[in-house]
């Protein structure tokens, strides 16, 4: 078993470069560009000494940049850390220290809060600011878009399924805690769950996942009665949307196919658009979420 989020998304970007990966603020991003931008972010992280096992905080609302940064962290074998944007200074310091974060992505609207706490975060090597037209670039921080223009995409590499995926709890019954999973097993779980909901046999490894792109033959993962075209659309997130994890805290309405309504922060089927108009649905695993 060799599943990994970075490898799965790279494969989808190669197979379906022009299909939509994310939708945010009425802006669509195709898989080819999504993967390229994430690779540039990966180069930035590596330049500052981050690598396998490094943690990076995502102090962001839901956005394409959230997904790109997460992808870039995966590409270097690192671990993204979800950060509740409602946290105040002491809570942020606790979480970023507890998680051993070496980099922090943050939106401009939180620049002053980062300014307040950065001297209390000696282990953070890099602050990356995403412009949302609110505050000027914080001194010493890297501008997200400038970094993408300045850095070449990081070369792809084999990924380790034992890399850690960590999801921080909200701390409602105490202090926040990082729940850790091996990347391979975590990715396999979502693949199996998504496949089961579609009466599919999930692939056993990345080679099996790759095989579903065969255009002229039914694959082991393609269900009987489903056309090759429909199966490929499913794999690219265009037939039935995947499961997505949400972190922005905005109210969530699922797409028309599912009719599901939930709060952000829960797992939900369907393409989603928040009432705030800023929320994004990543087509995780290319449609087997």
N, C-alpha and C positions, 0 to 999 in steps of 0.2 A: 504494500500500500504506500503510494508515493504522492498522495494529493497535497496540494498547497494552493492557497489563494492566488499567489503571484503567478504560478504556472498555469492555473486554470484561466485566469483573466488574460494572460499573454496569448494563450491558445485561441481564445475567443476573438481577441483583437486581430490575430492573423487570419482566422477563418471568415470573419465578418467585419472587415475594417470600416465599412461605410454605414453600418447599422448603428442605431443610437445606443450609447452607453448610459448617459445621464441626461436628465432634464432638470434645469434649475433656473429660476428667474426668467422663464420663457426662453432660456438659452439651451440649445441642444448640443451635445458633444458626441461625435462618432467614436467608435471603439479605437480606431487608429490614433486619433488625436488624444483621447483619454490615456492610452498606453504611453504615447510619446511624452506627454506632459508629466506623467508619473515617473517615467524614466529619468527625466531631467531633475525632478525633485530627489530621486534616489542618488543622483550624482552629487547634488548639493549636500545631502546628508553624509555621504561617504567622504566628501572633501573635509568635513568637520570632524572626521574620526569616528562616525557611527558605523556600525556593522552588525554582524550576526549577534543577536541577543540584546541589542540596544533598544531602549524604550524611548518613545517620542509622544508627547501629549498633544491631543487634538482639542484645543480650547476654542471651538468653532460652533456656529449654527450649522444646520444641514445645508450643504452646498456641494457643487461639483468639486470644489477645492478640498472639502473633507474627504471625498472618495479618492481624489488624486493623491492626496498626502498619505492616506492609508495604504494605497497601492504602492506608492514609492517606498514606504517603510517596509512593506512586505518584500519588495524587491531586494532590499539589502539584508534580508533575514532578520529584520527588526520586529518590534512589537508595538503597535499603536495603542495608546492609552486614551480612552474616552474620558473627557473632562466636562463636568457639569458647568455650563456657562453661568449658572446662578450662584456659584460658590463665591464667597468673599475671600479676602486675602489669606487669612489663617487656614481656611479650608483648602485653598489652592496650594499653599505651601506644603501642607500635610500630604495631599494626594501626590503631588509631583515628587516630593522626597520619598514617600512610601513606595512609589512605583519605580524609583531609580531613573526618572526621566533625564535624558541627555539633550533633548531638543523639545521645543514647544512651538506649535503652530497656533497663532491667535489672530483674531480679527481686529481691525483698527479700533473698533468701538471699545475694546478691552485693553488698549495700549496703556492707559494710565494705571490700570490695575497691575499689569505686568511691570510697569515702571516701579510701582510700590514694592513689589516682592522680589525682583530679580536678584538683588544683593543677598537675599536669603536662600538662593538656589545655586550653591556653588558647583553642583554637578551638571548644571545645564550649560552645554557648550554653544548652543545655537537657538536663537529666537527668530522665527519666520513670521512676518506680518502680512496678512491678507487685506488688501485695501477694500474698504466698504464705504469710502467717501465720508468718513467721520473724523478721523484724526490723522495727523501727519505721521510719517514713518518714525518710529522710535529709534533714538540714537543707539547704534550697535546692533540693530536688528537687520535681517535680510528681507528685502521686499520680494514677495512670492513671485509675482509676474516677471520682475527683472531677473530673478534667479532662473526661471524657466527659459528666458531668452539667452542668458549667459552660459548656461551649462549644457553640454552635449548629453544625449540620452545615455544612461548607464548600460553597458553591455549585459545581456541576459546571462544568467548562470543557473546551474542546478540548485534546487531548493531543498532544504532539509525538512521532512515532514514532522520532525521533533521540535521545530521552532515553536515558541510559545505564543499562543493567542491569549490575551488577557482582557477581561471585561470587568470594570469596576462597578461595584454595587453603589446604591445611593446613600448608604449609611443611615437608613431610617431607624435601625435598631442598634446603632453604635457608630463607630467610625467606618468610612468606606473601606472595602476590602477588594483586592484583585482576585477574581476567580480565573484560574489558569487552565488552559486546555492545550494539548499538542495540536499544532496546525493540521496535520494529516488527519487525525481522528475527528477534529472539529469540522473540517471541510467534508469529510466522508459522511458525517452525520447529516449535514444539510443536503448533500447530494442524494442520500438514501431517502430522506424524508420527502424531498421534492419529487423523486422518482416514484415513491409509493403513492403519492397523491395523484399520479398520472398513470398508475398501473404499469410502470416501467420496471425493468430490471436494471438497477444502478450499475455503472461500470465499476470494476474492481480496482482500477489503477488509472494513471494518466494516459497510458496507451489506449485503454478502453474508452476513455473520455474523448481522445482524439479521433477514434474510429467513427464516431457518430457523424463526422463531416463527410463521409463517403457519399457521393452524389448518386450512385447508380445501383446501390444494393441496400437491402434492409440490414441494419446493424443489430447487435445483441441488445442494444438499449432502445431500439425503435419499436414501439408497440404494434402489434398486429392491428390492421384497420386504420392506421395513421399513415398518410402519404409521406413520401420523402420530403416534399416541400414543407408540409405542415410540421414535420419533425425538426427540420432545420430552423424554421421560424420559432419553434419552441426553444431550441437551443440558443437562439439569439435574443430571447426575451420578447419576441413579437407574437407568440402564439398564446402563451399564458404567462403572466409575470411571476417572478420568483419571490421567495421570502426575502425581506429586507429588514435590517436592524436600523432603528431610528434613534438619533441622539439629540435632536434640536429642541424637543419639548413642546413643539407646536402641535395643535390638533391635527389629526391625520384622517383623511378620507381615502379609502382605497379606490382603485380604478373601476370603471363600469363593468368589467368582467366579473369582479368578485362581490361588489356591493358591500364590502366590509368596512366598518368604521371602528377606529381604535384610537387610543392616545399614543403619541410617539413614545419610544422607549420600549415598546412591545413588538413582538414579531407579528408581521401581517403579510397576507398574500396581496399581491396586486400592485400595479403602478400607483404611486401616491402623490398627491399634491396637497400641501398644507393650506389652511385658510390664510396663512400669511403670504402665500404666493411664492415662497422662497424654497420650498422643500423639494427634495430630489429623490428619485427612485433609481438606484443602481440596478442594472440587470445582472445580478450576481450569478456567477457560474454560467452565464450565457443563457439562462432560462431554466436551469435545474437548480433552484435555490434551496 
